[in-house]
Amino acid sequence: MGADHTRPVPSAPPRVRRILVATVVPLFVATLIAALVLWPWDAPDPAAGTEPPRHHGTVTRVVTEPCPPAPEVPEGSPDAPRGPCGTVTVRVEDGPDAGQQVQTPVPAGPGAPTVAVDDEIILVELIDPADPTASSYNIAEHQRGKPLVWLVALFAAAIVAFGRWRGLAALAGLAASFAILLTFVLPGISAGSPPLLVAVVGAALIMFVVLYLTHGVTAQTSVAVLGTLGSLVLTGVLGTIATAATHLTGFGSEDATTLSMYQADVDLHGLLLAGIIIGSLGVLDDVTVTQAATVTELAHANPGLSRRQLYRAATRVGRAHIASTVNTIVLAYAGASLPVLLLLTADSRAVTQLLTSEFLAQEIVRSAVATLGLIAAVPLTTGLAALVTTAGRRAGEPTDRAAPAPAPTPRPAADRAEALEALSGPRGDAPSAAPAGWPDHDRRTDTAW
């Protein structure tokens, strides 16, 4: 068994750790206080809505039949969609009619599910307003619980198998992110709190929990936290300026318009800014953690690199990372809005008018502001990491060039002859590597090695 040449990454000096603690802990406490102040204690109960009851059921029979003749419509009017006609027999699995067979019409219309025997579906119970004792059932959609559970289980198993304990910590961080979004951010915005302020506090809370839970309480993680927090604040400022300059109202999508009908007190302009903040957080975490780790690994590989050399080398890595991430952000926004983009391509307006429309303008602002925040995260995090990594050096240690290689240990002539014979083999082949202690004239002496 060969010796293990891996070394642990050196920890920051005590003075640097004290400075990081004195910086990060007050920010974390301020985030907790802001979260408690903004917490939606009086948020409405989602279960108290007026949605009709939904029950599980299993299709036992499907009977299709010709649809009746369509009524006469004025010439030039669009034809109403004609879907399949017939009845579906469903066994109700829960609710007051559990175990009974009920009949429903075959689902029809745009987006209606196609059902077959043994399909597990969701039934919606409709109450007759004229007679509250009379009710009927309609098929709403398929049950997706089992496939989703298997997919999530495969997702978690793959992460744990590859990342081991780090992967398990990443899953815990993902669960914490969803918990904060579902219990603080979304209810807080629904309760009427300022969306931008809720998003910034929620994003900061997610950042603290996820980064320290996933990467450990280290100086490297603290640098990533500070870099992420600074970039988030900058992203919020840039988003506020950009949305004001472009006169965006937040009504750029049908979803926002529908939300304004159900919750008139929600600030859609602030909701747009909140979406930019939350959407930028995941990519910012990636960039800042990578930059902090890059500086640490470079300093570990070559302790003689100066602060400037560390910054320049890690920034080159950051440039390559940003170049690929920018395309990721734009494609992510385009993929999420693909149906609307296809609808806009059928528009007869000029391209310039389409690009400056409310919907496309807000997507351009999202992408541009998020990218500017990412670009700022690279020099900010890299500079902080370089300062922390080189803070413990003494005045006499090398800074502007690599540390000199150790002088080779002299070997007796007999040892050299034996080593040469062992390396050459019976046919006198050239040795593949010099023995330890021999001077290697082909070894690179560049500072990056």
C-alpha positions, 0 to 999 in steps of 0.5 A, a space after each residue: 500500500 502506497 503512502 497517502 499523499 493527500 493533505 487536509 486543507 489548512 484552516 484559516 488563522 485564528 485572527 481571520 476566523 474571529 473576523 469572519 465570525 464577527 461578520 457572519 454571525 451579526 448578519 445571520 442574527 439580523 436575518 433571523 430577526 427580520 424573518 421573525 418580524 415578517 413571518 406570516 403569523 396571520 396567514 390564511 389557511 389554504 385548507 379554508 378555501 372554496 375548492 370542491 372536494 377531491 377524491 381518489 378513484 380507479 377507472 373500471 369501465 369506459 364506454 364511448 359513443 358518437 357525440 350529438 350534432 353540434 348546434 348551429 353557430 354563426 358563420 365565421 365563428 370558431 368551432 367549439 372543440 368536440 371531444 370524445 363522448 360517453 361515460 366512465 365508471 369509476 370506483 371511489 376510493 375515499 370520501 363519503 362514497 368510498 367503495 361505490 361505483 359512480 359514472 362520470 362523463 368522458 373528459 373532453 376539452 383542451 388538456 383533458 386527460 385520456 383515461 383507460 380501465 385501471 387508471 388511478 384518477 382524481 375525482 372532483 365532487 360538484 354540488 348542485 347549487 339548486 339542491 345541496 343534497 345532489 352531487 355529481 363527479 367529474 374526472 379532473 386528472 390522473 393520480 401522479 403520486 406513485 410515479 413522483 415518489 419513485 422518481 424522487 427516490 431515484 433522484 435521492 439515491 443517485 445523489 447519495 450514491 455519488 456524493 455520500 455524506 455530502 450528497 445527504 447534506 445536499 438533500 437536507 439543504 434542498 428540503 430546508 429550501 422548500 420548507 422556507 419557501 413554503 412556510 415563509 416566502 410564499 405565505 408572507 407574500 400572500 399575506 401582503 408583506 413587501 415581496 422584495 423584502 420577503 424574498 431577500 430575507 428568505 433568500 438569505 435564510 436559505 443561503 445560511 442554512 443550505 451553505 453551512 449544512 452542505 459545506 460545513 462551518 468553515 472559513 471557505 463556506 463563510 467566504 461563499 456566504 459573504 460573496 453570495 449575500 453581497 451579490 444578492 443585495 446588488 442583484 436586488 438594487 439592479 433589479 429595482 433600477 431596471 424594472 423602474 427604467 423599463 416601466 415594468 408593472 408585473 402584469 406580463 404574464 397570464 399567471 400574474 393577471 390571474 393572481 391579481 384577480 384572486 389576491 388584489 393586494 399582492 404587489 405584482 411589481 415587487 413579486 417580479 423583483 422577488 422572482 429575480 432574487 429567488 431565481 438568482 440564488 441557486 446559481 449564485 451559490 454555485 458560483 461563490 462556492 466554486 470560487 472559494 473552493 478554487 482559491 483554497 485548492 490553488 493555495 493548497 497546491 502551491 503555497 507560494 502563490 501570492 495573493 495577486 496570483 491566486 486572484 488571477 488564477 481563480 478569476 480565470 476559472 470564474 470567467 469560464 464558469 460565468 461564460 457557461 452559466 449565462 447561457 444556462 440562465 437564458 435557456 432556463 427562462 426560455 424553457 419555462 416560457 416556451 408556450 408563450 414564446 411560441 404564441 408570440 412568434 405567431 403575432 403579426 407585430 414587428 420584432 422590435 415591438 415583440 421584444 419591447 412587449 411587457 412579457 419579453 421585456 421582463 424576461 430580458 430584465 430577469 436574464 440581464 440582472 441575474 447575469 450582472 449579479 453573477 459577474 459581480 459575484 466572481 471578483 467579490 468572492 475571489 477577492 475575499 477568498 484570496 484575502 482569507 487564504 493568504 492572511 496567515 502568512 508571515 512577512 518572510 514567506 514568499 509571495 510573488 513567486 513559487 516556493 523554491 523546490 527542495 534541494 535533491 538529496 545526494 545518492 552514492 554512486 552504488 545506489 545510482 547504479 542499482 537504481 538504474 539497473 532496476 529501472 532499465 530492466 533486462 534489455 536496458 530499456 530507458 527508465 520511465 521515472 527518476 528515483 527519488 532525490 535525483 534532479 529532474 531537469 524536465 520538471 516544470 517550474 511554473 508557479 501554477 505547479 
